[in-house]
């Protein structure tokens, strides 16, 4: 009886959020399948019962050939089958682009029945994350039917270049760890949001949660802090509900500078990658409506969480 009640509650909550999201919520949440994740952690995503909300409501995966390409075909199929939107972002190092032959990274994802509308390109020929104008033009010519997202890090260091190449660029991705200080968010993150808003460009927040990043205590509070600081820094440039736009994509990802110890599932755990994605989905009503001060009332969210955990 309890299992049946819990399953019904989860189904009703997902259905409710799906209906609401089609009407008022706009920022997207993608799932980063990180390159340093353990293969067993990726394979565990094949069990869709462990992440029903993220499977239903997320934009889709941010994927490359590693590590999911190392899984047996049936395990990779099981993972990709859970993504309901049937689309993906491919992460593609510039040096691995096939200029005259089919691109294996894209062909791999498409072979599981997903479309690939976005290509996230990292590392120019100089070994830097920023691609030159010539490289971007070459990438756009190679993938004329794709939107090209370029990797960047700091607006202070990269802003002038981003502005200079925006005519041949569809968006940028920045590595944003939620624990960044307010000073760093104001200086390095906020200008990207204003740029994306003013120029109708994509902005992807590549967010690797930390192993001790317990959602209740830290992750949710830091994401709210991001929303508030970005608005405060751009008060005359961004609307209060600046995140109410599909041009912003949040991508919790499973990677570190060494082997990642994070698990992907279950989504209702305290500190998994998909728990971070689920938290972002549950925060949509607050963050789309406008800046939310960390610690502000969230009784509506608590009610949903209690329903899910009941």
N, C-alpha and C positions, 0 to 999 in steps of 0.2 A: 504493500500500500504506500509506504513512504517513497519507494523508488518510483512508483507510478506518479505520485504527486509531484516529486521533484522533476521528473521528465516533463510533465505537463506545465509546471511553472516555468521551466527553462524555455519550452517551446512558445508559451504565451509571451514571455519577455522578449525573446528574439523577434517574434512576429510584431509586437508593439514597436520595438525599436526600428524594425525594417519599415513599417508604415510611416513612422515619424521622420525617419531619415530621408525618405523620398520626398518629404514635404519641406522640411526646414533645415536639415543638417547637411552641410556641404563639404567640410574638410574630410580628406580621405585617410584611411589607415591601411598601409601595406605591410606585408610580413617579410622581413629580410631573412633570407636563407643564407646565413653567413658562411664565409669561406673557412673559418677556423672551427666551426661546430663539429662535434663528434658525429660520425655517421649514424650511430645508434640513436642520438637525440633527434636527428632529422627523420629517421625511419619511424620513430614513435608518432610522428604527425600523421601517419597512415591511419590511425584510429581516430576517425572524425568525431566520435562520441566524447573525446577529451577536449574538443575546442569547437562546439557547435556555433557559438555566437560569432567568433572571429571568422570561421569558415563562411558563415552566411553574410556577414556585413562588411568584411574587409574588401579593399579594392582588389586585392590579389597579391601574388608573391613578387618580391624583388629577388630574382634568381640568377645564378650563373651555373657553370658546369660543376662547381665544387661547393659543398660535398654531395649535393643531391645527384649529380651525374655519376657518382661512384657507387650509388645504390643499385642493387638488382632492379631490372626493369619493372617487375611487379610491385616492388616497394615504392619506387619513384612514382609509378602510376597511382598508387593508393594515396600518396601525399597530394599530388596535383588534383586528383578527382574531388577532393574536399573543398576546393576553392570554387564557390558558386558563381562568381562573376566571369570566370573563364577568360581571364586576361592576365598578362604578366609584364613586369618591367625586367629587361635583361641587363645585367651588369657586364660591361664589356671593356676590357683593357684595350687601349688604342693599338698597342703592338700586336694584338691577336686578331685584329680585323682582317677578314679575307676580302680583298678588294675585287677579285674577279670570280670567286667561287661562292657557293652558298655558305652562309655563316653558320657554323655548327652549333653555336650557342643558341641562336634563334631557332634553327631547325629542331634542336633537341626539345625546346619548350613547346613548339608548335606540334610536335609529334604526339603530345599528350592532349591535344585538342584545345589549347589556349592560344589566343591571339597575343601579339607582342606589339602594342602601339607605341611603347616608350623604350628608348635605348639609353642607358646610363653609362656614359663613357668616362673612364678614368685613365689618368696618366698619359700625358703627351709624349712625344719622342724624346724630349729633353729629360724625361723622368719626373717631371713636375705634374701635379694634378690638373693644372690649368692647360687647356688646349689652346693653341694659337689660332688666329683667324683662318690661316691656310688649312690647318688640321680640321677645324670645324666645317669649313666649306667642303672639304673632301669627305667627311663623315656624312654630311647632309646629302651630298651627291650619291654616296654609296647606299644610303637608306632613305630615299626620297619620300617614302610613305610612313616614316617614323618621326616621332617627336624626340629631339635630342636633348638630353639632360647632361650638363657638364659638371664634374666634381669641382668643388671649391672649398676653402677652409675659412678664411678670414676676410670680412669686408674691408678691413683696414689695409690688408695686403693685396686683395684681389678685386676690390670694388671698381677701380678704374678700368681694369681689363674686362670685367663683366659688362660694364656700361659700353665699352668700345666694341664688343662683339655681339651685343644683344640682337642685332638685326639678323644674325645667322644662328641664333640660339633659341631654343624653346624653353629652357629652364636650367636651374642649377640645383645641386645637392650640397648641403653642408652637413658636416659631422657635428651633431649637437648632442652632447652628453648632458642629461638633465641636471647634473650636479654643478654645471658651470656657474660661476659667481654672477651676481646681478651686473657687475661691471662688465664682464665678458659678454653677457647676453646683450647689454645695451650697445656695446661697441662692435661686436662681431656678428651678432645674429639679427638684431632689429633692422638694420639697413637692407638686408636681403628681403625681408618681408615687405618693406615699403617699395623696393624695386619690383618685386613680383606683382604687387597690387597695381602700381602705376603703369606697368608695361604689359600687363596681362600675360605674365610668364609663370611657369611652374616653379615651385620651391619644395624640394624634398628634404625633410629633416631626417637624416640617417642617425638613429638613436640606439646605440648599444647599451642596454641596461646592465648594471653591475650586479655581480652575484649577491651582494648584500643590500640590493636596492628594493627593500620591501615596499610594496605598493601603497599600503595603507599609510605608512609613516613618511615616505619620501617621494616616490615617483609622482603620485598625484599632486602633491604639494608643489613639486618643482615644475611640473608642466603648467600648472596654474600660474606660477611665478613667471614663466616664460610668456604666457599670454598677456599678463599685466604689464610686464616691462616693455615688451615690444610695442604695445599700444601707447604707454606713457612716453616712450621715446619718439613716437610718430603721431602724437596727439592731433596735430593739425593735418596729417597726411593719410592716416588710416581711420576707417570707421570704427566705432566701438566693437562691432562684431566682425573684426578683421579676419577671423578664422572661418567665417561662414562663406567659404569659397572652395571649390574643388581644385583650385590651383595649388593648394597646400596639401602635401602628402606627408604624413608621419610614418616612418618605417622603423619600428623596433627591430633590431637585428642581432643575430647571434654570432658575434665575433669579438675578438680581443687581439692584442698584439702577440699573444701566445695562443695555446689551445684553449678554446672556450669551455668553461665548466658549467655554463648555463644549460638548463633543459628548455625545450620549447613548450611542452605540455606537462600538466593540464592547464587550461586557461583560468581556472579558478584557484590556482595556487597563489602563494604570497610573492614569488619572485621568479617566475618563468617569463620567457620572451612573449608568449601569447597571452599571459596575464597582463603584461604591459599593453599589448594591443587591445585587449578587452577593456582595460581601464580607460584608454583613449576613446574607445567607442562609447563607453558609458558617460564620459565627460562631455560628449557632443552638445547636449542641450545647454549646458552652462557656458562652454567656451565659444559656441557659435553665437550665443546671445550677446556676448560682450565680455570685457575683462572680468575675471573673477579673482578676488583677493584670496590668497591662501588662508585657509581657516574660516572662510565664509560659510554660511549655512548651506548644507547639502542634504537636507532631509529627504528630498525626492530621490537622490542617489542612494541614500541609505535604505530607503524602502525597496528599491529595485534589488540592491545587494542582498537584503534579507529574504526577498522572494526567491532569488537564485540559490541562496544557501540553505533555504528551509528544507 
